[in-house]
Amino acid sequence: MDSTDIIKLLLCTLTVIAAVGFAGTIYHLREICRALTKPEAGGSSGGMETHRGTGLARSTPSLEEIDPRNAGNLEECLGTITEKYGLASFTLATADGLLIGSTKAGAEDEAARCSYLYTQGKLQDETGAELLGIPHHGEVVIGIIRPSDPLSAELASALERDTRNALQHWV
């Protein structure tokens, strides 16, 4: 291997490092942009306001129930619930791990894994998703929520109520 081959190898390595660094920078800038525009996307039509510096969540005065009849299907209704409560994602699964509905694509594995964790008595998975048991027709439906900010007890109760209403209408 002569000096030109070494220089070529060095230049290729530097090119790969620069490309990876550029991709990482773009990814983080996109996440920052998404975080900065999120409060505007939710609007002020009820839901959750957050004290940014403290990480504490408080409910707004208007926690009107979501009418599932206004949605075209269960996923649309879950999307409305996700927006109302400021969730990153919301998935519903049966106790034996079958996916009922989700706001994120490819949630089948998450449904199976989190349902198993819930049956083992865990209320949170290793990634920070919160697990809720929602009674429906004598069975327990597992709600897998990824809140963007902590939910107060009042909001968690209202979320469960809206989810029960959606399940009664769509399932």
Secondary structure per residue as TSV (DSSP state, phi and psi in degrees):
chain	resnum	aa	ss	phi	psi
A	1	M	-	360.0	116.8
A	2	D	-	-91.3	-179.1
A	3	S	H	-64.7	-32.2
A	4	T	H	-69.4	-35.8
A	5	D	H	-66.5	-39.2
A	6	I	H	-64.8	-42.1
A	7	I	H	-65.1	-41.7
A	8	K	H	-61.2	-44.7
A	9	L	H	-62.3	-43.3
A	10	L	H	-62.3	-43.6
A	11	L	H	-65.7	-40.2
A	12	C	H	-63.0	-43.3
A	13	T	H	-61.9	-45.1
A	14	L	H	-63.8	-36.4
A	15	T	H	-64.1	-44.4
A	16	V	H	-63.4	-44.5
A	17	I	H	-61.6	-42.3
A	18	A	H	-64.9	-40.9
A	19	A	H	-65.1	-43.3
A	20	V	H	-64.7	-42.3
A	21	G	H	-62.7	-41.3
A	22	F	H	-63.6	-44.1
A	23	A	H	-62.7	-41.1
A	24	G	H	-64.0	-40.3
A	25	T	H	-63.6	-44.9
A	26	I	H	-61.0	-44.0
A	27	Y	H	-58.8	-49.0
A	28	H	H	-66.9	-37.0
A	29	L	H	-63.7	-39.3
A	30	R	H	-65.0	-40.2
A	31	E	H	-65.3	-39.8
A	32	I	H	-63.7	-44.0
A	33	C	H	-60.8	-43.7
A	34	R	H	-62.6	-41.4
A	35	A	H	-66.5	-37.1
A	36	L	H	-73.0	-31.7
A	37	T	H	-91.7	-10.5
A	38	K	H	-58.0	-47.0
A	39	P	H	-58.8	-34.1
A	40	E	H	-69.8	-34.5
A	41	A	H	-66.6	-35.9
A	42	G	H	-73.6	-25.1
A	43	G	T	68.0	-167.1
A	44	S	T	-118.0	31.8
A	45	S	S	-93.1	54.5
A	46	G	S	83.9	173.3
A	47	G	S	110.2	-137.6
A	48	M	E	-124.3	134.4
A	49	E	E	-107.9	148.0
A	50	T	E	-125.4	139.6
A	51	H	E	-83.0	104.2
A	52	R	T	-59.3	-43.0
A	53	G	T	-70.8	-29.6
A	54	T	T	-98.4	-19.9
A	55	G	T	78.3	7.3
A	56	L	E	-89.4	143.3
A	57	A	E	-110.1	147.1
A	58	R	E	-137.8	151.0
A	59	S	E	-85.9	151.3
A	60	T	-	-83.7	161.4
A	61	P	S	-61.0	-29.5
A	62	S	-	-97.7	101.8
A	63	L	-	-117.6	57.1
A	64	E	-	-65.6	145.5
A	65	E	-	-66.6	146.1
A	66	I	-	-82.0	132.4
A	67	D	-	-90.8	109.7
A	68	P	G	-64.7	-16.5
A	69	R	G	-69.9	-19.0
A	70	N	G	-78.4	-10.7
A	71	A	S	-97.3	151.6
A	72	G	S	-79.7	-24.3
A	73	N	S	-160.6	179.9
A	74	L	H	-63.6	-42.3
A	75	E	H	-62.5	-38.5
A	76	E	H	-63.5	-41.4
A	77	C	H	-64.8	-41.7
A	78	L	H	-63.6	-35.1
A	79	G	H	-63.5	-40.5
A	80	T	H	-64.1	-42.8
A	81	I	H	-63.5	-42.0
A	82	T	H	-59.8	-44.4
A	83	E	H	-64.9	-45.7
A	84	K	H	-59.4	-41.5
A	85	Y	T	-99.8	7.0
A	86	G	T	64.0	40.6
A	87	L	E	-89.1	149.7
A	88	A	E	-76.5	-36.8
A	89	S	E	-159.7	162.2
A	90	F	E	-146.6	125.1
A	91	T	E	-129.5	141.4
A	92	L	E	-116.8	137.1
A	93	A	E	-141.7	157.0
A	94	T	E	-76.4	165.4
A	95	A	T	-64.0	-24.9
A	96	D	T	-93.4	11.4
A	97	G	S	98.2	5.4
A	98	L	-	-83.2	138.3
A	99	L	E	-72.7	129.9
A	100	I	E	-96.6	-47.9
A	101	G	E	-171.2	158.0
A	102	S	E	-158.8	156.5
A	103	T	S	-92.6	-3.5
A	104	K	S	-123.3	146.5
A	105	A	T	-72.1	149.1
A	106	G	T	68.4	36.9
A	107	A	-	-89.5	5.4
A	108	E	H	-60.4	-45.3
A	109	D	H	-65.2	-41.8
A	110	E	H	-62.0	-41.5
A	111	A	H	-60.5	-46.8
A	112	A	H	-65.3	-46.7
A	113	R	H	-64.6	-46.9
A	114	C	H	-72.3	-33.3
A	115	S	H	-62.8	-41.7
A	116	Y	H	-61.4	-45.9
A	117	L	H	-59.5	-40.9
A	118	Y	H	-64.3	-41.3
A	119	T	H	-66.8	-19.7
A	120	Q	T	-88.1	2.9
A	121	G	T	91.6	5.4
A	122	K	-	-85.5	141.8
A	123	L	S	-110.6	6.1
A	124	Q	B	-154.5	143.4
A	125	D	-	-95.1	178.9
A	126	E	T	-69.0	-16.5
A	127	T	T	-93.3	-2.6
A	128	G	S	99.5	0.2
A	129	A	-	-68.6	138.0
A	130	E	E	-94.4	140.2
A	131	L	E	-111.5	128.2
A	132	L	E	-119.9	140.5
A	133	G	E	-99.7	118.8
A	134	I	E	-116.9	114.8
A	135	P	E	-67.2	136.5
A	136	H	E	-154.5	115.9
A	137	H	T	50.8	46.2
A	138	G	T	77.3	1.0
A	139	E	E	-116.5	169.7
A	140	V	E	-110.2	123.8
A	141	V	E	-96.4	132.9
A	142	I	E	-91.0	121.1
A	143	G	E	-96.6	126.2
A	144	I	E	-113.5	106.6
A	145	I	E	-113.5	144.8
A	146	R	E	-121.0	87.8
A	147	P	E	-70.7	139.0
A	148	S	S	-70.0	-32.8
A	149	D	S	-136.6	159.3
A	150	P	-	-58.4	141.2
A	151	L	-	-95.8	136.1
A	152	S	-	-72.4	166.3
A	153	A	H	-61.3	-37.7
A	154	E	H	-63.8	-43.8
A	155	L	H	-68.0	-39.2
A	156	A	H	-62.3	-40.2
A	157	S	H	-65.8	-43.1
A	158	A	H	-66.1	-37.2
A	159	L	H	-61.6	-44.6
A	160	E	H	-63.0	-40.4
A	161	R	H	-63.2	-47.0
A	162	D	H	-62.6	-37.3
A	163	T	H	-67.4	-42.1
A	164	R	H	-59.7	-42.7
A	165	N	H	-61.6	-42.7
A	166	A	H	-64.1	-42.6
A	167	L	H	-63.9	-42.7
A	168	Q	H	-61.9	-35.1
A	169	H	H	-81.0	-40.4
A	170	W	H	-102.7	-20.3
A	171	V	-	-116.7	360.0
